[in-house]
Amino acid sequence: MFDEEYLIPPLSNYSYTFPNPRNASDEGLLAYGGDLSSCRILTAYRNGIFPWYAEGDPILWWSPDPRLLLYPENFKVRKSFARVLRNGKFTVTFDRHFPEVISYCATVPREGQNGSWILPEMQEAYIRLHEEGFAHSIEVHKEGELVGGLYGLAMGKAFFGESMFSLVNNASKVAFKALSDVLGDRGYDFIDCQMKTDHMIALGAEVVERHIFLDELHETLQKPSDLGFWHDFSWEYKDPVHEGKKDDK
């Protein structure tokens, strides 16, 4: 799994400099240590790096090759999901319940996963980034109750997805669709899904070589950011049947 020729360096407590991710192994681990200060996390994301570690481990910093990206215009809506969207049982809000969303992401059980990497200190760091206007949540409600959502960071015209949860079927998928539509309308270039999963591939995400991702990231960071709370963002499903388009099979 690890490249024996690649030594993983510790990060300095006195500098926010990271190793060049272009030189990291394909597996992507390129540094350990440091802290979860806002400045360090934001520096990491600007360089295509994110923190991910388990309880008892030092903070580990990753930039895997390849990367998984969703370009908003490529989101795939299957017929069965389109029926879910058309029934109108879900409503979506933005940045209304960030602490609840990240807490659910950390605690809702996942098939094949024992425990969570979203540790208390990680939750505190991203809640702080939310309060600073960088981290955002998308919340899905059914009959007035929070039943799903996701969170991540936005910089330039890129969104870096972190985690999602569902308490009822399709809720997190609705959150992802809402995010993709809203960001597409606002000129975002991509949503970073980090690592390949069959679920995200089915929704239209695609595998991109790291050097291409880093080039695209550099370009999108030159564009203005939507800094601050996204309370005013809104979303309603636009039925392609009514617009002369067809759903995917």
Backbone as CSV, one residue per row, in Angstrom:
resi,resn,N_x,N_y,N_z,CA_x,CA_y,CA_z,C_x,C_y,C_z
1,MET,0.830,-1.201,0.000,0.000,0.000,0.000,0.868,1.256,0.000
2,PHE,1.937,1.243,0.765,2.819,2.401,0.843,4.042,2.193,-0.037
3,ASP,4.487,3.255,-0.626,5.715,3.234,-1.405,6.893,3.299,-0.444
4,GLU,7.670,2.216,-0.395,8.765,2.142,0.572,9.844,3.181,0.294
5,GLU,9.891,3.695,-0.929,10.913,4.677,-1.268,10.502,6.094,-0.868
6,TYR,9.253,6.260,-0.454,8.751,7.600,-0.128,8.649,7.741,1.377
7,LEU,9.446,8.660,1.941,9.438,8.895,3.381,8.391,9.939,3.722
8,ILE,7.602,9.663,4.749,6.529,10.572,5.147,7.089,11.554,6.174
9,PRO,7.191,12.834,5.839,7.796,13.805,6.752,6.784,14.349,7.754
10,PRO,7.257,14.740,8.933,6.384,15.442,9.881,6.237,16.903,9.473
11,LEU,5.100,17.505,9.841,4.910,18.926,9.591,5.452,19.737,10.759
12,SER,5.978,20.903,10.450,6.484,21.799,11.474,5.329,22.493,12.182
13,ASN,5.473,22.675,13.474,4.481,23.444,14.232,4.616,24.946,13.986
14,TYR,5.663,25.348,13.299,5.959,26.771,13.106,5.796,27.212,11.655
15,SER,5.282,26.328,10.822,5.113,26.647,9.410,3.888,25.907,8.878
16,TYR,3.215,26.517,7.895,2.064,25.870,7.268,2.430,25.273,5.908
17,THR,3.712,25.120,5.651,4.170,24.579,4.376,3.954,23.062,4.320
18,PHE,3.447,22.590,3.181,3.267,21.165,2.946,4.233,20.683,1.866
19,PRO,4.569,19.400,1.873,5.323,18.843,0.735,4.514,18.978,-0.548
20,ASN,5.194,18.979,-1.673,4.532,19.096,-2.963,3.719,17.829,-3.238
21,PRO,2.389,17.940,-3.369,1.582,16.733,-3.585,1.885,16.026,-4.897
22,ARG,2.465,16.726,-5.850,2.815,16.092,-7.121,3.890,15.020,-6.933
23,ASN,4.596,15.098,-5.822,5.660,14.128,-5.559,5.228,13.010,-4.610
24,ALA,3.959,13.036,-4.187,3.477,12.022,-3.249,3.268,10.694,-3.968
25,SER,3.200,9.623,-3.203,2.897,8.311,-3.762,1.466,8.307,-4.290
26,ASP,1.131,7.320,-5.093,-0.237,7.218,-5.603,-1.232,7.058,-4.457
27,GLU,-0.831,6.344,-3.424,-1.695,6.131,-2.261,-2.049,7.450,-1.592
28,GLY,-1.132,8.413,-1.626,-1.469,9.784,-1.305,-1.047,10.335,0.029
29,LEU,-0.568,9.508,0.946,-0.135,10.034,2.243,1.171,10.793,2.051
30,LEU,1.178,12.093,2.418,2.389,12.868,2.163,2.956,13.562,3.380
31,ALA,2.238,13.589,4.520,2.776,14.226,5.720,1.937,13.808,6.921
32,TYR,2.497,14.038,8.102,1.747,13.793,9.332,2.079,14.878,10.343
33,GLY,1.193,15.019,11.331,1.446,15.983,12.397,0.820,17.332,12.114
34,GLY,1.382,18.353,12.733,0.806,19.692,12.630,-0.419,19.817,13.510
35,ASP,-1.396,20.581,13.050,-2.606,20.800,13.842,-3.780,20.985,12.894
36,LEU,-4.946,21.236,13.461,-6.159,21.446,12.677,-6.603,22.905,12.736
37,SER,-5.644,23.808,12.778,-5.973,25.227,12.736,-6.580,25.562,11.378
38,SER,-7.388,26.603,11.345,-8.027,26.995,10.086,-6.997,27.296,9.012
39,CYS,-5.955,27.995,9.374,-4.940,28.371,8.388,-4.287,27.139,7.773
40,ARG,-3.986,26.139,8.604,-3.327,24.945,8.075,-4.281,24.150,7.175
41,ILE,-5.544,24.005,7.611,-6.494,23.249,6.807,-6.734,23.931,5.469
42,LEU,-6.927,25.250,5.484,-7.169,25.971,4.239,-5.953,25.900,3.316
43,THR,-4.758,25.984,3.885,-3.541,25.843,3.080,-3.492,24.470,2.443
44,ALA,-3.884,23.457,3.209,-3.901,22.098,2.676,-4.835,21.992,1.474
45,TYR,-6.070,22.463,1.628,-7.038,22.336,0.536,-6.596,23.119,-0.694
46,ARG,-5.987,24.267,-0.474,-5.513,25.046,-1.629,-4.423,24.298,-2.397
47,ASN,-3.812,23.326,-1.758,-2.769,22.533,-2.407,-3.239,21.123,-2.750
48,GLY,-4.553,20.896,-2.689,-5.072,19.589,-3.059,-4.859,18.519,-2.018
49,ILE,-4.789,18.928,-0.744,-4.470,18.027,0.367,-5.610,18.089,1.381
50,PHE,-5.902,16.981,2.052,-6.934,16.983,3.085,-6.509,16.087,4.254
51,PRO,-7.011,16.378,5.463,-6.694,15.550,6.635,-7.662,14.374,6.739
52,TRP,-7.109,13.228,7.162,-7.935,12.016,7.311,-7.152,11.033,8.179
53,TYR,-7.681,10.738,9.345,-6.949,9.853,10.254,-7.913,9.260,11.262
54,ALA,-7.471,8.205,11.925,-8.298,7.496,12.894,-7.887,7.882,14.305
55,GLU,-8.771,7.611,15.235,-8.477,7.899,16.642,-7.212,7.159,17.066
56,GLY,-6.320,7.883,17.736,-5.067,7.310,18.180,-3.911,7.522,17.229
57,ASP,-4.197,7.937,15.996,-3.154,8.225,15.008,-2.799,9.702,15.051
58,PRO,-1.607,10.052,14.566,-1.333,11.478,14.351,-2.208,11.980,13.215
59,ILE,-2.305,13.294,13.052,-3.040,13.847,11.917,-2.305,13.451,10.638
60,LEU,-3.023,12.836,9.719,-2.437,12.399,8.452,-2.997,13.257,7.327
61,TRP,-2.131,13.630,6.390,-2.498,14.533,5.299,-2.322,13.810,3.966
62,TRP,-3.360,13.885,3.109,-3.445,13.041,1.924,-3.676,13.850,0.653
63,SER,-3.140,13.318,-0.446,-3.460,13.809,-1.786,-3.348,12.617,-2.732
64,PRO,-4.399,11.805,-2.822,-4.321,10.545,-3.574,-4.305,10.758,-5.089
65,ASP,-3.760,9.780,-5.772,-3.729,9.759,-7.226,-4.277,8.406,-7.683
66,PRO,-5.407,8.392,-8.395,-6.145,9.529,-8.961,-7.086,10.156,-7.938
67,ARG,-7.796,11.205,-8.398,-8.775,11.912,-7.589,-10.154,11.672,-8.213
68,LEU,-11.199,11.826,-7.405,-12.558,11.670,-7.920,-13.239,13.031,-7.927
69,LEU,-13.660,13.485,-9.109,-14.306,14.789,-9.259,-15.666,14.631,-9.900
70,LEU,-16.601,15.452,-9.450,-17.881,15.589,-10.142,-17.927,16.966,-10.772
71,TYR,-18.059,17.001,-12.090,-18.318,18.252,-12.787,-19.845,18.435,-12.782
72,PRO,-20.347,19.547,-12.233,-21.792,19.672,-11.970,-22.689,19.309,-13.150
73,GLU,-22.264,19.644,-14.354,-23.116,19.375,-15.522,-23.240,17.882,-15.817
74,ASN,-22.404,17.063,-15.162,-22.391,15.625,-15.451,-23.167,14.796,-14.431
75,PHE,-23.854,15.447,-13.507,-24.616,14.678,-12.507,-25.655,13.801,-13.215
76,LYS,-25.698,12.529,-12.835,-26.608,11.575,-13.466,-27.831,11.344,-12.577
77,VAL,-29.004,11.550,-13.149,-30.261,11.279,-12.444,-30.927,10.074,-13.099
78,ARG,-30.909,8.936,-12.419,-31.590,7.750,-12.929,-33.098,7.931,-12.777
79,LYS,-33.845,7.144,-13.529,-35.301,7.290,-13.513,-35.891,7.093,-12.125
80,SER,-35.364,6.130,-11.386,-35.896,5.876,-10.046,-35.641,7.061,-9.122
81,PHE,-34.473,7.690,-9.247,-34.160,8.855,-8.426,-34.983,10.061,-8.880
82,ALA,-35.218,10.166,-10.175,-36.042,11.271,-10.678,-37.442,11.209,-10.079
83,ARG,-37.953,10.006,-9.896,-39.271,9.885,-9.268,-39.246,10.384,-7.833
84,VAL,-38.148,10.109,-7.130,-37.982,10.608,-5.761,-37.970,12.132,-5.760
85,LEU,-37.257,12.711,-6.700,-37.154,14.166,-6.765,-38.492,14.805,-7.130
86,ARG,-39.246,14.149,-7.988,-40.516,14.724,-8.441,-41.582,14.721,-7.352
87,ASN,-41.500,13.765,-6.424,-42.599,13.664,-5.445,-42.603,14.816,-4.447
88,GLY,-41.491,15.564,-4.388,-41.462,16.791,-3.597,-41.533,16.609,-2.093
89,LYS,-41.214,15.420,-1.610,-41.291,15.173,-0.168,-40.107,15.759,0.594
90,PHE,-39.025,16.052,-0.123,-37.824,16.599,0.507,-37.716,18.096,0.243
91,THR,-37.263,18.830,1.236,-36.894,20.229,1.051,-35.432,20.391,1.457
92,VAL,-34.789,21.412,0.907,-33.343,21.585,1.087,-33.038,22.991,1.590
93,THR,-32.132,23.072,2.553,-31.630,24.356,3.034,-30.107,24.326,3.017
94,PHE,-29.520,25.516,3.157,-28.064,25.658,3.133,-27.604,26.385,4.390
95,ASP,-26.610,25.817,5.043,-25.935,26.462,6.190,-26.873,26.793,7.342
96,ARG,-27.905,26.007,7.527,-28.832,26.239,8.637,-28.523,25.361,9.851
97,HIS,-27.903,24.201,9.608,-27.710,23.241,10.701,-26.343,22.560,10.577
98,PHE,-25.294,23.363,10.391,-23.973,22.775,10.165,-23.545,21.849,11.310
99,PRO,-23.606,22.266,12.583,-23.155,21.358,13.653,-23.920,20.043,13.679
100,GLU,-25.234,20.087,13.413,-26.020,18.864,13.402,-25.601,17.954,12.246
101,VAL,-25.342,18.547,11.091,-24.949,17.754,9.925,-23.629,17.037,10.179
102,ILE,-22.634,17.738,10.666,-21.339,17.095,10.879,-21.429,16.059,12.004
103,SER,-22.276,16.311,12.988,-22.465,15.332,14.059,-23.101,14.058,13.524
104,TYR,-24.119,14.190,12.686,-24.734,13.014,12.076,-23.741,12.272,11.189
105,CYS,-22.955,13.013,10.423,-21.952,12.373,9.565,-20.976,11.539,10.381
106,ALA,-20.696,11.989,11.594,-19.752,11.283,12.462,-20.372,10.079,13.156
107,THR,-21.686,10.066,13.329,-22.298,9.061,14.196,-23.235,8.082,13.492
108,VAL,-23.784,8.443,12.329,-24.687,7.517,11.638,-23.891,6.328,11.127
109,PRO,-24.270,5.099,11.478,-23.512,3.910,11.053,-23.457,3.790,9.531
110,ARG,-22.328,3.272,9.044,-22.149,3.046,7.610,-21.783,1.585,7.378
111,GLU,-22.347,1.028,6.329,-22.070,-0.363,6.006,-20.585,-0.558,5.701
112,GLY,-19.984,-1.518,6.357,-18.585,-1.841,6.127,-17.607,-0.906,6.798
113,GLN,-18.090,-0.010,7.658,-17.200,0.938,8.333,-17.363,0.828,9.837
114,ASN,-16.271,0.637,10.534,-16.271,0.522,11.988,-15.736,1.815,12.584
115,GLY,-16.616,2.599,13.194,-16.180,3.861,13.766,-16.155,4.963,12.724
116,SER,-15.660,6.130,13.120,-15.650,7.293,12.248,-14.327,8.030,12.346
117,TRP,-13.907,8.600,11.198,-12.713,9.442,11.191,-13.050,10.889,11.569
118,ILE,-14.353,11.203,11.673,-14.751,12.574,12.010,-14.737,12.696,13.532
119,LEU,-13.551,12.796,14.078,-13.342,12.817,15.525,-13.788,14.161,16.108
120,PRO,-13.961,14.238,17.414,-14.408,15.506,18.013,-13.554,16.703,17.618
121,GLU,-12.238,16.535,17.581,-11.388,17.670,17.212,-11.556,18.046,15.736
122,MET,-11.881,17.056,14.905,-12.155,17.347,13.504,-13.471,18.114,13.382
123,GLN,-14.466,17.715,14.127,-15.732,18.439,14.117,-15.535,19.885,14.569
124,GLU,-14.778,20.085,15.622,-14.522,21.443,16.113,-13.832,22.288,15.046
125,ALA,-12.876,21.697,14.335,-12.131,22.442,13.316,-13.044,22.889,12.177
126,TYR,-13.937,21.998,11.732,-14.796,22.349,10.600,-15.949,23.247,11.018
127,ILE,-16.409,23.128,12.248,-17.403,24.086,12.739,-16.786,25.476,12.792
128,ARG,-15.540,25.558,13.203,-14.851,26.852,13.204,-14.723,27.389,11.772
129,LEU,-14.397,26.517,10.812,-14.314,26.951,9.416,-15.675,27.385,8.889
130,HIS,-16.722,26.751,9.371,-18.072,27.184,9.002,-18.343,28.590,9.541
131,GLU,-17.994,28.820,10.788,-18.209,30.137,11.393,-17.386,31.211,10.687
132,GLU,-16.270,30.801,10.084,-15.415,31.737,9.356,-15.846,31.909,7.893
133,GLY,-16.861,31.148,7.471,-17.415,31.321,6.133,-16.847,30.428,5.059
134,PHE,-16.028,29.435,5.426,-15.414,28.552,4.431,-16.123,27.208,4.301
135,ALA,-16.617,26.671,5.386,-17.259,25.354,5.374,-18.774,25.522,5.325
136,HIS,-19.434,24.627,4.621,-20.863,24.772,4.360,-21.585,23.432,4.489
137,SER,-22.858,23.524,4.832,-23.681,22.330,4.939,-24.900,22.458,4.036
138,ILE,-25.316,21.328,3.521,-26.563,21.233,2.774,-27.442,20.280,3.566
139,GLU,-28.645,20.744,3.927,-29.530,19.978,4.801,-30.781,19.555,4.041
140,VAL,-31.195,18.313,4.230,-32.401,17.779,3.598,-33.430,17.492,4.687
141,HIS,-34.650,17.991,4.478,-35.713,17.856,5.468,-36.879,17.080,4.872
142,LYS,-37.541,16.336,5.710,-38.763,15.642,5.346,-39.768,15.829,6.474
143,GLU,-40.905,16.411,6.155,-41.929,16.709,7.148,-41.360,17.515,8.315
144,GLY,-40.460,18.445,7.976,-39.892,19.344,8.972,-38.728,18.798,9.764
145,GLU,-38.333,17.554,9.497,-37.243,16.931,10.243,-35.990,16.820,9.372
146,LEU,-34.827,17.037,10.001,-33.558,16.860,9.298,-33.306,15.369,9.082
147,VAL,-33.232,14.947,7.820,-33.102,13.514,7.524,-31.870,13.188,6.688
148,GLY,-31.113,14.186,6.288,-29.923,13.918,5.495,-29.166,15.200,5.219
149,GLY,-27.962,15.034,4.698,-27.178,16.214,4.357,-25.734,15.884,4.079
150,LEU,-24.977,16.922,3.824,-23.544,16.787,3.592,-22.866,18.088,3.987
151,TYR,-21.539,18.036,4.084,-20.774,19.249,4.364,-19.448,19.203,3.629
152,GLY,-18.839,20.370,3.493,-17.545,20.476,2.840,-17.074,21.917,2.848
153,LEU,-15.995,22.175,2.120,-15.415,23.510,2.040,-15.530,24.043,0.621
154,ALA,-15.618,25.368,0.505,-15.642,26.013,-0.803,-14.547,27.066,-0.860
155,MET,-13.782,27.018,-1.935,-12.785,28.053,-2.215,-12.683,28.217,-3.720
156,GLY,-12.536,29.470,-4.148,-12.570,29.703,-5.582,-13.898,29.199,-6.108
157,LYS,-13.850,28.472,-7.206,-15.058,27.838,-7.738,-14.910,26.317,-7.662
158,ALA,-14.429,25.878,-6.491,-14.342,24.449,-6.188,-15.024,24.190,-4.858
159,PHE,-15.690,23.044,-4.766,-16.261,22.586,-3.505,-15.603,21.271,-3.147
160,PHE,-15.130,21.177,-1.906,-14.433,19.991,-1.441,-15.360,19.224,-0.496
161,GLY,-15.979,18.183,-1.002,-16.919,17.415,-0.202,-16.207,16.591,0.854
162,GLU,-16.776,16.556,2.045,-16.160,15.821,3.144,-16.942,14.569,3.534
163,SER,-18.220,14.715,3.829,-18.995,13.554,4.260,-20.477,13.850,4.093
164,MET,-21.285,12.779,4.074,-22.728,12.922,3.969,-23.397,11.865,4.832
165,PHE,-24.693,12.049,5.094,-25.436,11.076,5.879,-26.872,11.031,5.406
166,SER,-27.530,9.919,5.698,-28.953,9.749,5.424,-29.599,9.035,6.597
167,LEU,-30.733,9.565,7.023,-31.570,8.868,7.996,-32.732,8.166,7.307
168,VAL,-33.021,8.557,6.066,-34.025,7.892,5.242,-33.427,7.718,3.851
169,ASN,-33.977,6.808,3.091,-33.457,6.520,1.756,-33.412,7.771,0.880
170,ASN,-32.304,7.912,0.173,-32.101,8.948,-0.852,-31.825,10.344,-0.314
171,ALA,-31.846,10.553,1.008,-31.706,11.917,1.531,-30.347,12.524,1.192
172,SER,-29.272,11.767,1.360,-27.959,12.331,1.047,-27.797,12.547,-0.447
173,LYS,-28.423,11.694,-1.248,-28.363,11.859,-2.696,-29.075,13.148,-3.115
174,VAL,-30.196,13.463,-2.453,-30.896,14.718,-2.718,-29.989,15.902,-2.373
175,ALA,-29.288,15.812,-1.242,-28.371,16.893,-0.853,-27.298,17.099,-1.911
176,PHE,-26.764,16.003,-2.430,-25.698,16.087,-3.426,-26.224,16.657,-4.738
177,LYS,-27.432,16.254,-5.111,-28.035,16.802,-6.326,-28.286,18.303,-6.177
178,ALA,-28.812,18.716,-5.026,-29.065,20.138,-4.789,-27.771,20.933,-4.847
179,LEU,-26.734,20.416,-4.204,-25.438,21.090,-4.226,-24.917,21.215,-5.649
180,SER,-24.978,20.114,-6.400,-24.474,20.129,-7.768,-25.213,21.147,-8.628
181,ASP,-26.545,21.197,-8.493,-27.329,22.142,-9.294,-26.993,23.587,-8.942
182,VAL,-26.963,23.887,-7.649,-26.713,25.260,-7.215,-25.303,25.703,-7.602
183,LEU,-24.327,24.840,-7.394,-22.957,25.212,-7.745,-22.785,25.337,-9.255
184,GLY,-23.457,24.460,-9.998,-23.392,24.586,-11.459,-23.937,25.918,-11.930
185,ASP,-25.050,26.346,-11.346,-25.637,27.641,-11.717,-24.735,28.804,-11.330
186,ARG,-23.897,28.598,-10.332,-23.022,29.671,-9.861,-21.626,29.597,-10.492
187,GLY,-21.459,28.741,-11.479,-20.213,28.704,-12.221,-19.089,27.906,-11.590
188,TYR,-19.437,26.983,-10.686,-18.383,26.169,-10.066,-17.833,25.165,-11.074
189,ASP,-16.549,24.896,-10.954,-15.879,24.007,-11.894,-16.029,22.540,-11.523
190,PHE,-15.943,22.221,-10.240,-16.032,20.818,-9.842,-16.323,20.693,-8.353
191,ILE,-16.800,19.497,-7.992,-16.915,19.072,-6.597,-15.892,17.968,-6.396
192,ASP,-14.990,18.166,-5.471,-13.955,17.174,-5.162,-14.562,16.114,-4.247
193,CYS,-14.646,14.890,-4.742,-15.170,13.765,-3.958,-14.047,12.931,-3.350
194,GLN,-12.812,13.370,-3.561,-11.615,12.800,-2.954,-11.284,11.408,-3.489
195,MET,-11.926,10.371,-2.966,-11.547,8.998,-3.312,-12.673,8.289,-4.048
196,LYS,-12.306,7.375,-4.926,-13.253,6.667,-5.770,-14.185,5.786,-4.953
197,THR,-15.489,5.936,-5.198,-16.498,5.023,-4.666,-17.490,4.728,-5.784
198,ASP,-18.044,3.533,-5.780,-19.012,3.161,-6.806,-20.245,4.062,-6.738
199,HIS,-20.620,4.472,-5.523,-21.789,5.322,-5.346,-21.608,6.646,-6.083
200,MET,-20.449,7.273,-5.920,-20.212,8.555,-6.579,-20.034,8.393,-8.092
201,ILE,-19.425,7.304,-8.506,-19.297,7.047,-9.943,-20.681,6.944,-10.584
202,ALA,-21.599,6.272,-9.880,-22.959,6.118,-10.406,-23.676,7.454,-10.542
203,LEU,-23.280,8.439,-9.729,-23.902,9.764,-9.784,-23.232,10.688,-10.794
204,GLY,-22.191,10.191,-11.455,-21.570,10.981,-12.508,-20.159,11.449,-12.231
205,ALA,-19.634,11.164,-11.051,-18.256,11.563,-10.751,-17.291,10.758,-11.617
206,GLU,-16.132,11.312,-11.859,-15.155,10.624,-12.699,-13.757,10.689,-12.100
207,VAL,-12.989,9.679,-12.429,-11.622,9.574,-11.948,-10.722,10.491,-12.776
208,VAL,-9.920,11.296,-12.078,-9.042,12.266,-12.739,-7.639,12.110,-12.166
209,GLU,-6.659,12.071,-13.023,-5.282,11.959,-12.550,-4.934,13.172,-11.685
210,ARG,-4.120,12.917,-10.663,-3.826,13.968,-9.681,-3.236,15.213,-10.320
211,HIS,-2.332,15.057,-11.253,-1.695,16.252,-11.821,-2.716,17.103,-12.576
212,ILE,-3.716,16.466,-13.184,-4.770,17.226,-13.854,-5.640,17.935,-12.818
213,PHE,-6.006,17.213,-11.746,-6.767,17.833,-10.668,-6.037,19.043,-10.102
214,LEU,-4.750,18.921,-9.853,-3.992,20.033,-9.272,-3.930,21.217,-10.230
215,ASP,-3.823,20.943,-11.516,-3.846,22.032,-12.499,-5.205,22.731,-12.494
216,GLU,-6.277,21.955,-12.473,-7.619,22.536,-12.465,-7.881,23.288,-11.163
217,LEU,-7.359,22.761,-10.075,-7.504,23.432,-8.789,-6.822,24.790,-8.813
218,HIS,-5.623,24.838,-9.341,-4.897,26.113,-9.431,-5.709,27.140,-10.209
219,GLU,-6.329,26.711,-11.306,-7.115,27.636,-12.128,-8.353,28.135,-11.386
220,THR,-9.065,27.222,-10.726,-10.321,27.621,-10.092,-10.101,28.490,-8.871
221,LEU,-8.951,28.358,-8.216,-8.670,29.192,-7.049,-8.398,30.644,-7.420
222,GLN,-8.229,30.912,-8.707,-8.055,32.297,-9.146,-9.401,33.022,-9.220
223,LYS,-10.503,32.276,-9.116,-11.844,32.850,-9.260,-12.387,33.247,-7.891
224,PRO,-13.351,34.160,-7.850,-13.867,34.639,-6.561,-14.597,33.546,-5.794
225,SER,-14.457,33.584,-4.468,-15.090,32.609,-3.586,-16.431,33.128,-3.074
226,ASP,-17.318,32.196,-2.743,-18.578,32.534,-2.079,-18.358,32.447,-0.570
227,LEU,-17.584,33.378,-0.048,-17.245,33.372,1.373,-18.420,33.881,2.201
228,GLY,-18.640,33.239,3.328,-19.733,33.640,4.202,-20.817,32.575,4.236
229,PHE,-21.885,32.850,4.962,-22.975,31.888,5.077,-23.788,31.826,3.782
230,TRP,-24.274,30.626,3.491,-25.059,30.402,2.278,-26.554,30.331,2.590
231,HIS,-27.003,31.044,3.593,-28.405,30.996,3.991,-29.351,31.356,2.849
232,ASP,-28.918,32.226,1.946,-29.786,32.705,0.882,-29.827,31.767,-0.321
233,PHE,-28.991,30.740,-0.335,-29.028,29.787,-1.442,-30.321,28.974,-1.345
234,SER,-30.894,28.650,-2.474,-32.114,27.842,-2.485,-32.079,26.891,-3.668
235,TRP,-32.911,25.857,-3.588,-32.936,24.854,-4.651,-34.304,24.219,-4.762
236,GLU,-34.761,24.028,-5.986,-35.917,23.205,-6.300,-35.553,22.357,-7.516
237,TYR,-36.035,21.142,-7.521,-35.711,20.235,-8.628,-36.339,20.733,-9.926
238,LYS,-35.516,20.821,-10.976,-35.994,21.193,-12.298,-36.210,19.913,-13.091
239,ASP,-37.449,19.567,-13.283,-37.804,18.311,-13.938,-37.423,18.371,-15.421
240,PRO,-36.485,17.532,-15.870,-36.072,17.581,-17.283,-37.190,17.194,-18.236
241,VAL,-38.179,16.436,-17.748,-39.313,16.073,-18.606,-40.062,17.323,-19.043
242,HIS,-40.153,18.293,-18.117,-40.846,19.533,-18.443,-39.989,20.489,-19.254
243,GLU,-38.681,20.173,-19.344,-37.778,21.041,-20.098,-37.293,20.391,-21.381
244,GLY,-37.961,19.294,-21.786,-37.621,18.659,-23.052,-36.387,17.796,-23.005
245,LYS,-35.949,17.411,-21.797,-34.778,16.559,-21.661,-35.223,15.195,-21.161
246,LYS,-34.299,14.242,-21.140,-34.594,12.897,-20.688,-33.729,12.540,-19.488
247,ASP,-34.309,11.781,-18.535,-33.521,11.248,-17.445,-32.642,10.118,-17.953
248,ASP,-31.549,9.840,-17.220,-30.749,8.668,-17.521,-31.551,7.417,-17.169
249,LYS,-31.206,6.356,-17.811,-31.896,5.090,-17.558,-31.574,4.571,-16.177
